Amino acid sequence: MSMANDLVSMGQRARSARRALAALLTTEKNKILDDMAAALEEPSNQQAILEANDHDVAAALASGVGDALIDRLRLTPGRLNGVAAGVRDVAALPDPVGETFDMSRLPNGLQVGKRRTPIGVIGVIYESRPNVTIDIAALCLKSGNAAILRGGSETLSSNRALVDVVHRVYAKAGLPEGALQWIDSPIGSW
């Protein structure tokens, strides 16, 4: 199958998943986010993520990548715990879905305003920061959106391990397969 066909298929799965995500109650979203944070702190998951990250860091060092990029790329137990804390921070935020704001009354007496609703599917391309994979997953879940992610080629192994953890949490919660997807092909293979 070509990359174009893969992307169309991903988009279709995400579009199908968006309805289930938009319908989640605040308590359901917060429970999934808490489970995601706990899964990131779970020792066997941390070990798998850190081993994958070691692979990415070694490859980046071998290719002569600079120290600043290596620092952005590197995960440690402390950084993973910080990512998990960030997921809990997202869970603690007010649910944006359904919020009504900027209410006003027109001269004819009609009351109008704005209401926040999920976009549906969000695609994000980002650089070599594996923590962003989790940040986006958490924010998209909280806002009721499906996500298709494309991280930097330097983070392929790390992102694979992180997405695997999120997929297990989502599966346990009964979320559709297309709720979070990740393009795992290096850019050069497109």
GUZA-484914 format. One record per residue: x, y, z of N, C-alpha, C in turn; residue in three letters. Coordinates in pm, whole numbers. Layout:
BEGIN
PT  neast nnorth    nup caeast canorth   caup  ceast cnorth    cup residu
PT      X      Y      Z      X       Y      Z      X      Y      Z    ALA
...
//
This chain:
BEGIN
PT  neast nnorth    nup caeast canorth   caup  ceast cnorth    cup residu
PT     85   -117      0      0       0      0     90    124      0    MET
PT     53    227    -74    133     349    -82    111    435     42    SER
PT    203    528     65    189     619    179     60    701    165    MET
PT     25    743     42    -99     818     22   -221    736     64    ALA
PT   -224    610     28   -334     523     68   -336    504    219    ASN
PT   -217    490    280   -209     477    425   -268    599    494    ASP
PT   -234    718    443   -283     841    505   -434    856    489    LEU
PT   -486    820    373   -631     824    353   -699    729    452    VAL
PT   -645    610    467   -701     513    560   -695    565    704    SER
PT   -584    627    741   -572     685    875   -677    794    896    MET
PT   -694    877    797   -793     983    807   -933    928    824    GLY
PT   -964    822    753  -1097     760    765  -1118    701    903    GLN
PT  -1014    635    958  -1026     579   1093  -1041    690   1197    ARG
PT   -966    798   1179   -976     910   1273  -1114    974   1265    ALA
PT  -1164    989   1145  -1296    1050   1128  -1403    964   1195    ARG
PT  -1389    834   1184  -1485     744   1250  -1473    754   1402    SER
PT  -1352    771   1453  -1330     776   1597  -1375    907   1660    ALA
PT  -1380   1012   1582  -1408    1145   1637  -1542   1153   1710    ARG
PT  -1640   1082   1661  -1772    1088   1725  -1767   1032   1868    ARG
PT  -1699    920   1884  -1688     859   2018  -1612    951   2112    ALA
PT  -1509   1017   2063  -1430    1107   2147  -1512   1230   2186    LEU
PT  -1586   1284   2091  -1667    1403   2120  -1776   1373   2222    ALA
PT  -1821   1249   2229  -1930    1212   2319  -1883   1176   2460    ALA
PT  -1753   1170   2483  -1703    1133   2616  -1742   1237   2720    LEU
PT  -1781   1188   2835  -1808    1277   2948  -1676   1325   3006    LEU
PT  -1681   1437   3075  -1561    1492   3139  -1498   1389   3232    THR
PT  -1580   1321   3310  -1526    1222   3404  -1457   1107   3331    THR
PT  -1511   1068   3216  -1449     961   3137  -1314   1006   3082    GLU
PT  -1309   1127   3028  -1183    1178   2974  -1078   1188   3084    LYS
PT  -1118   1241   3199  -1023    1257   3308   -972   1123   3360    ASN
PT  -1059   1022   3363  -1016     888   3404   -914    831   3306    LYS
PT   -939    847   3177   -844     798   3076   -711    872   3089    ILE
PT   -717   1002   3112   -593    1080   3129   -518   1035   3254    LEU
PT   -589   1010   3362   -523     960   3484   -459    823   3458    ASP
PT   -530    738   3385   -475     606   3349   -352    620   3260    ASP
PT   -354    718   3169   -239     741   3082   -118    784   3165    MET
PT   -140    874   3259    -30     919   3346     26    802   3427    ALA
PT    -62    721   3483    -18     605   3561     60    507   3473    ALA
PT     15    488   3350     85     396   3259    224    448   3225    ALA
PT    239    578   3215    371     635   3187    466    619   3305    LEU
PT    412    609   3425    494     592   3545    519    446   3579    GLU
PT    446    356   3517    458     213   3545    599    167   3506    GLU
PT    672    101   3597    813      68   3572    840     -9   3442    PRO
PT    760   -108   3407    790    -183   3284    767    -96   3160    SER
PT    667     -8   3164    647      84   3052    762    183   3043    ASN
PT    804    235   3158    917     329   3157   1041    261   3101    GLN
PT   1065    138   3139   1182      67   3089   1176     54   2937    GLN
PT   1062     15   2883   1048       0   2738   1066    134   2667    ALA
PT   1009    240   2724   1021     373   2663   1167    419   2667    ILE
PT   1232    401   2780   1370     446   2794   1466    366   2706    LEU
PT   1441    236   2690   1524     156   2599   1506    204   2455    GLU
PT   1384    231   2416   1359     283   2281   1425    419   2264    ALA
PT   1418    501   2366   1480     633   2360   1632    622   2353    ASN
PT   1691    527   2426   1836     505   2417   1877    473   2273    ASP
PT   1795    396   2205   1821     362   2064   1821    490   1979    HIS
PT   1721    576   1999   1713     701   1923   1831    792   1954    ASP
PT   1867    803   2081   1979     889   2120   2109    837   2060    VAL
PT   2131    707   2065   2254     649   2008   2261    675   1858    ALA
PT   2150    660   1789   2147     686   1644   2175    833   1615    ALA
PT   2118    921   1696   2140    1065   1677   2286   1102   1703    ALA
PT   2344   1044   1809   2485    1070   1838   2574   1019   1725    LEU
PT   2544    902   1672   2623     845   1562   2614    930   1436    ALA
PT   2502   1000   1418   2488    1082   1299   2542   1223   1319    SER
PT   2597   1250   1437   2661    1379   1461   2566   1491   1498    GLY
PT   2450   1457   1549   2353    1559   1591   2410   1638   1707    VAL
PT   2377   1766   1712   2429    1855   1816   2373   1828   1954    GLY
PT   2442   1882   2053   2405    1860   2193   2264   1909   2226    ASP
PT   2223   2022   2168   2091    2076   2199   1981   1981   2153    ALA
PT   1996   1923   2035   1897    1828   1986   1897   1700   2070    LEU
PT   2015   1656   2107   2025    1536   2192   1951   1560   2323    ILE
PT   1968   1679   2380   1900    1710   2507   1748   1709   2489    ASP
PT   1697   1763   2378   1552    1762   2354   1501   1621   2331    ARG
PT   1585   1538   2273   1549    1401   2239   1550   1307   2360    LEU
PT   1641   1331   2453   1665    1236   2563   1551   1235   2665    ARG
PT   1508   1115   2699   1412    1094   2807   1485   1030   2924    LEU
PT   1442   1065   3043   1494    1008   3166   1373    970   3252    THR
PT   1394    891   3357   1280     864   3446   1217    994   3499    PRO
PT   1299   1091   3532   1247    1219   3581   1165   1292   3476    GLY
PT   1211   1291   3354   1136    1356   3246   1005   1283   3218    ARG
PT   1009   1150   3222    885    1075   3201    785   1103   3313    LEU
PT    833   1113   3436    744    1147   3547    688   1287   3528    ASN
PT    769   1378   3473    721    1512   3443    614   1512   3334    GLY
PT    632   1426   3234    531    1413   3128    401   1360   3189    VAL
PT    411   1262   3277    293    1207   3343    224   1315   3427    ALA
PT    302   1398   3495    244    1508   3573    173   1607   3481    ALA
PT    228   1629   3362    164    1716   3265     30   1661   3219    GLY
PT     22   1529   3204   -105    1466   3166   -207   1486   3278    VAL
PT   -164   1474   3402   -256    1497   3514   -299   1645   3519    ARG
PT   -209   1735   3481   -245    1877   3475   -355   1900   3370    ASP
PT   -345   1831   3257   -449    1843   3154   -581   1789   3208    VAL
PT   -577   1678   3280   -699    1622   3338   -765   1722   3434    ALA
PT   -683   1800   3504   -736    1895   3602   -795   2021   3537    ALA
PT   -768   2043   3410   -822    2160   3342   -974   2147   3325    LEU
PT  -1043   2260   3320  -1187    2251   3291  -1208   2193   3151    PRO
PT  -1315   2119   3134  -1346    2060   3004  -1392   2171   2911    ASP
PT  -1322   2189   2799  -1363    2297   2707  -1488   2263   2626    PRO
PT  -1518   2136   2610  -1628    2095   2523  -1762   2136   2584    VAL
PT  -1840   2209   2505  -1971    2252   2549  -1973   2386   2621    GLY
PT  -1856   2441   2649  -1851    2570   2718  -1913   2678   2630    GLU
PT  -2002   2758   2689  -2065    2869   2618  -2003   2999   2669    THR
PT  -1974   3091   2576  -1909    3217   2614  -1948   3326   2514    PHE
PT  -1910   3449   2545  -1941    3567   2463  -2091   3578   2434    ASP
PT  -2170   3557   2537  -2314    3569   2521  -2353   3716   2513    MET
PT  -2447   3745   2425  -2500    3881   2414  -2644   3874   2366    SER
PT  -2715   3984   2386  -2854    3991   2344  -2862   4093   2231    ARG
PT  -2918   4048   2120  -2937    4135   2003  -3051   4232   2029    LEU
PT  -3058   4342   1952  -3167    4438   1970  -3306   4376   1958    PRO
PT  -3319   4267   1882  -3449    4202   1867  -3480   4106   1982    ASN
PT  -3392   4100   2082  -3415    4017   2198  -3354   3877   2191    GLY
PT  -3302   3839   2074  -3242    3707   2058  -3108   3703   2131    LEU
PT  -3088   3599   2209  -2962    3582   2280  -2872   3491   2196    GLN
PT  -2748   3536   2171  -2653    3460   2091  -2522   3448   2166    VAL
PT  -2445   3348   2129  -2314    3329   2190  -2236   3224   2114    GLY
PT  -2126   3187   2170  -2038    3087   2109  -2031   2966   2200    LYS
PT  -2018   2848   2139  -2006    2724   2216  -1888   2646   2162    ARG
PT  -1802   2601   2252  -1684    2524   2211  -1727   2381   2177    ARG
PT  -1681   2335   2060  -1706    2197   2016  -1575   2139   1964    THR
PT  -1561   2008   1965  -1440    1947   1909  -1427   1978   1760    PRO
PT  -1305   1990   1714  -1277    2009   1571  -1308   1879   1497    ILE
PT  -1269   1767   1555  -1293    1636   1495  -1165   1557   1483    GLY
PT  -1080   1596   1388   -951    1530   1366   -844   1636   1358    VAL
PT   -738   1616   1435   -627    1710   1435   -502   1636   1390    ILE
PT   -433   1691   1292   -305    1638   1246   -194   1729   1295    GLY
PT    -90   1670   1352     20    1749   1407    153   1692   1359    VAL
PT    236   1780   1304    373    1746   1266    462   1825   1361    ILE
PT    554   1757   1425    638    1822   1525    778   1765   1520    TYR
PT    868   1833   1588   1010    1796   1581   1048   1686   1679    GLU
PT   1172   1679   1708   1233    1569   1782   1220   1582   1934    SER
PT   1099   1595   1980   1072    1599   2124    968   1491   2154    ARG
PT   1011   1375   2202    915    1267   2223    806   1301   2325    PRO
PT    833   1391   2418    731    1429   2516    609   1493   2449    ASN
PT    629   1555   2333    520    1622   2262    415   1519   2218    VAL
PT    458   1397   2191    363    1292   2153    256   1277   2261    THR
PT    296   1273   2384    202    1258   2496    126   1388   2520    ILE
PT    194   1501   2510    126    1630   2528      8   1643   2431    ASP
PT     32   1612   2304    -74    1624   2203   -184   1522   2228    ILE
PT   -146   1399   2260   -247    1297   2288   -338   1341   2401    ALA
PT   -281   1395   2507   -360    1438   2623   -452   1555   2587    ALA
PT   -398   1654   2519   -479    1771   2484   -590   1736   2386    LEU
PT   -560   1649   2291   -664    1609   2195   -774   1529   2264    CYS
PT   -737   1441   2355   -839    1366   2428   -926   1461   2510    LEU
PT   -865   1552   2582   -940    1645   2667  -1037   1730   2585    LYS
PT   -996   1766   2463  -1081    1849   2377  -1173   1767   2286    SER
PT  -1170   1634   2301  -1261    1546   2228  -1227   1526   2083    GLY
PT  -1099   1531   2049  -1055    1519   1910   -969   1396   1887    ASN
PT   -984   1336   1769   -893    1230   1724   -764   1299   1678    ALA
PT   -653   1228   1681   -525    1287   1642   -446   1194   1553    ALA
PT   -380   1254   1455   -283    1185   1371   -152   1259   1391    ILE
PT    -50   1188   1439     76    1249   1478    189   1211   1382    LEU
PT    279   1305   1361    402    1278   1284    516   1348   1354    ARG
PT    592   1272   1434    707    1326   1504    831   1323   1418    GLY
PT    937   1382   1467   1064    1385   1395   1122   1247   1375    GLY
PT   1196   1231   1267   1253    1099   1235   1353   1053   1340    SER
PT   1408   1146   1417   1503    1109   1521   1436   1039   1639    GLU
PT   1303   1046   1646   1231     993   1762   1144    872   1729    THR
PT   1171    805   1620   1084     695   1577   1066    588   1684    LEU
PT   1173    542   1743   1163     435   1843   1094    484   1970    SER
PT   1130    603   2014   1068     660   2135    919    678   2115    SER
PT    881    736   2002    739     760   1976    661    630   1962    ASN
PT    723    530   1901    656     400   1890    623    347   2029    ARG
PT    719    354   2120    698     304   2256    593    387   2330    ALA
PT    596    518   2314    499     605   2380    357    582   2326    LEU
PT    346    573   2194    214     549   2133    161    412   2174    VAL
PT    248    314   2186    204     181   2231    140    189   2369    ASP
PT    200    267   2459    144     283   2594      6    349   2585    VAL
PT     -5    456   2506   -134     525   2494   -238    434   2430    VAL
PT   -199    359   2328   -294     267   2264   -349    165   2363    HIS
PT   -264    114   2451   -313      17   2550   -413     82   2646    ARG
PT   -385    206   2687   -477     277   2775   -609    302   2703    VAL
PT   -601    346   2579   -723     373   2501   -803    245   2479    TYR
PT   -736    136   2449   -805       9   2427   -877    -34   2554    ALA
PT   -811    -21   2668   -872     -58   2796   -997     26   2822    LYS
PT   -994    152   2776  -1108     242   2796  -1217    222   2691    ALA
PT  -1189    137   2591  -1287     111   2487  -1292    217   2378    GLY
PT  -1188    298   2367  -1185     400   2262  -1158    335   2127    LEU
PT  -1211    394   2021  -1188     338   1887  -1041    341   1848    PRO
PT  -1003    248   1763   -865     235   1719   -810    363   1656    GLU
PT   -894    437   1588   -849     558   1518   -838    682   1605    GLY
PT   -859    670   1736   -857     786   1825   -720    854   1828    ALA
PT   -615    777   1825   -478     830   1820   -400    744   1723    LEU
PT   -346    809   1620   -266     736   1522   -134    809   1505    GLN
PT    -38    733   1461     97     786   1449    157    739   1317    TRP
PT    211    832   1242    280     799   1116    420    756   1154    ILE
PT    449    629   1133    576     574   1181    680    556   1071    ASP
PT    656    614    955    753     604    846    844    725    844    SER
PT    974    705    832   1063     820    818   1023    903    696    PRO
PT   1045   1031    705   1002    1122    600   1060   1082    464    ILE
PT   1178   1033    462   1241     994    335   1171    879    264    GLY
PT   1086    804    335   1021     690    273    887    725    212    SER
PT    848    852    218    721     894    161    739    901     14    TRP
//
